Amino acid sequence: MHIIPFLSTLVTFTFAAAVFSRFLKRRGAHLLFWTIGLLFYGIGTLAEVILGFTFNGLVLKLWYLSGAMLTAAWLGQGTIHLLVRKGRLAWILTGLLAAVSILAATLILLPPLSTAAPAYQLTQAISSQYKQFLTRGSLTIILTILLNIYGTLTLVGGAIYSAVIFWRKRVMFNRMIGNILIAAGALAPAMAGSFVRMGLADALYLSELIGVVLMYIGFIQATTVPVREVAPVVAG
């Protein structure tokens, strides 16, 4: 249970560095917001590593804020900027998401932890215990649901939309495959919520690792130029 979040954290921060490196070379707001989303993903999995060894209230709050609330939404926001290039809609949505994110951080970070919570169990996944410690009002729960719906629809929907476009045009087969992998990777953590509700809390850790690995492979696949598309070098 300790090694899986560690691997997820390692892969996620490596992935984030690769996306940010591409942003520095090519710019593009979508790359910046994907980087932000991946940093939230990494903070969430790093928190799981720490909480596997010791309990810390701030780390628990950062785990919930980053992983449960902000990751999907900011990854999806990157996809919005990739697909919506005209007008100001993408930036308006970004402003709204930033405001909602600040509200979410306030709702999570300011309230004290529950004083009636039982002893923290290091041998149990945090996904099976957090409700006993976090003070979550109805607004927090609603925001969590809405942010995840928004993130899943934009990230997964955007990836599927792009894959369909490439398939219909019969071009850039590598990008079609890459987008399919990104969509599958984004769905993996979302589906884990069902396992948590069924009492299989450890499934969340595995799904996070599978999800980020699939998204990373998809990103590499989508951004790699096939050999046949590279212009030949003429000697002379």
N, C-alpha and C positions, 0 to 999 in steps of 0.2 A: 504493500500500500504506500510505502515511502518512495520506491524507485519509479513508479509510474508518473506521479506528479513531477518528479525531478526531470525525467526524460521529456515530459511535455514542456516544462519550463525551458530546457536547453534548446529544444527544437523551435519553440515559439520565439525566443529572443534572437536566435539565428535567422529565422524567417523575417522578423521585424527589421533586422540589420540589412538583409538583402533587399527588402522593399524600400527602405530609406536610402540605401545606396543608389537604387534605381531612380528614386525621386531626385537626388542630388544631381544625377546626370541628365535626366529628361524632364524634370519638374513634373507638373501635373498634380492637381489637388487631390485626385483620387488616390495617388500613391501616398501622400501625406496622411490622409485620413485612414487608409488601410494600416499604415504604420502605427497610428494612434490606437486603432482597434486591437492590433496585435500586442501592443504594450499593455493594454488592459487585460488581454488574454493571459499574457505572461505574468502579470501581477497576481492574477487569480490563481494560477497554478503554483506560483512561488509561495503564495500564502498557504496553499495546501501542504507544501513541503514543510514550512515552518510549523504549521498546526499539527503536523504529524509527530513533532518532537516536543512541543510545548504549547501551552495556551496563552494567547495574547489577544486582548479585546480589540485593539486597533487593527491587528492583522485580520481578525475575523471580520471586522467591518469592511476592510479593504477587499477581502475575498468576495463578500456579497456584492459590494458596490461595483467592483471591476468585473467579476465573472458573471454574476446573475443579472446585472442591470445594464452595463455600458458596453461590454465587448461586442455583442451582436449589432447593436445600434450603430456604433462607429465604424465597424467593418462595412455594414450596409450603406452608411453615408459615403464611404469611398466609392462604392458601386454607383450610387446616385450621381456623383461628380463625373464618373466615367461615362455614363450613358446620357446624362442631361447636360449638354455643353452649351446650349443656347439659353439666353435670358438669365434671370436671376433666381430661378426657382431653387436650384441646388444650394445656393448660398443662403437663401431664406430658410430652407429646411435645416441647414447647418446651424444658423443662428438659433432656431427654435430648439434643436437638439442640444446645443450648448447650454441654453437656459434650463432645459429639463434636466440636464446632467448636473448642473449646479444645485438645483432643487433636490435631486436624488442624493447628492453628496451631503447636503444639509440634513435631510431626513435620516440618513444612515449614521453619519459621524457624530452628530450632536447628542442624540438621546443616550442615556446611560444603558449599560447592559442590564438584563433582568437580574434582580437580586434573589429571585426564587429558583434560579436554575440549579439543577443537580451538578454533581462533580463532572468535570470534563473527562472524557474517555479517550486516551491517546490511541487506543486500538480500534476505534471506530472512525469511519469517514466523517468529515465535518458536515457533509451534506445530509447526514442523518441526525445531526445534533444542533445545527445552527438556530433552529426555531426556538430552542429552549433558552438561548442566550440573547439573541437580537430582539430589540424592541421595534416591532414593525406595525405601523398603523395601516388603516385601510388605503390611504393615499400611496404609501410605499408599495403595497402589494399591487395596486392598480398600475402604478408607474412601471413596476417590474414586468408585468404582463404586457403592457403597451410597448415598452422598449424592445422586448424580445420579439413581439409580433412584427414591429417595424423593421428590426434588424434582419429577421429571418426572411420576410417577404422581399426586402430590397436586395439582400445578399444572394439568397438562393434564387429568387425570381430573376434578378439581373444576370446571374451566371447562366441560368437555363435559357433566358431570352437570347443572350449572346451566342450560346451554343447552337440554338435553332437557326439564328441568322447565318452563322458560318456553314451549317449543314445545308441550308437551302441554297446558298450561293456556291456551294461546293468549293470553298476556298479556305485556306488556313486551317487544315484539318487538325493541326497541333493545338490551335487555340480552342477548337470545339472540344477536344478531349480535355484540355486544361480546365475549361469552364465546367464541364461535367464533374470533374474531380473536385473542383472548388465547391460546387453545389452539394455534392455528397459529403464533403468534409464539414460544411457548415451545418448540415442536418444532423450529423452524428451527436454533438453535444445537446442539441435541442431534443432529440429522441431519448436521451438519457434521463430527462426529467420524468418520463413515464416509468423507467426502471426504479428511480428513487422513490416514487410514490408506491411502487410495488414492494418496497423494502430492500431493493438491491442497490444500496447507496454506493457501493464500490464501483458500480458500472459507470458512474459519472467520470471517475478518473480515467478509466480505459477509453471512454468515448472522447474525452478531451484530447488524449494522445492520438487516437485514430483520426479525429477531426483535423487537428493541426497538421499532421503528416500528409493527409490527403490534400489539404489546401496548399501546402508548400509544394508538393509534387505538381499539383495543378498549376500553380503560379510559374514554376520552372518550365513546365510544358508549354504554357501559353505565351511565355516571353522568350522562348528559344527560337531563333530563326533557323528553319530547316536548311540543310546543306544546299538543296536545289534552288533556294531563294537567295543565296549569297552570290553576289556578282563575282565572276571568275577573275583571278589576278592575271594580268597580261604581262608576261616577262618582256623585258626589252630595255 
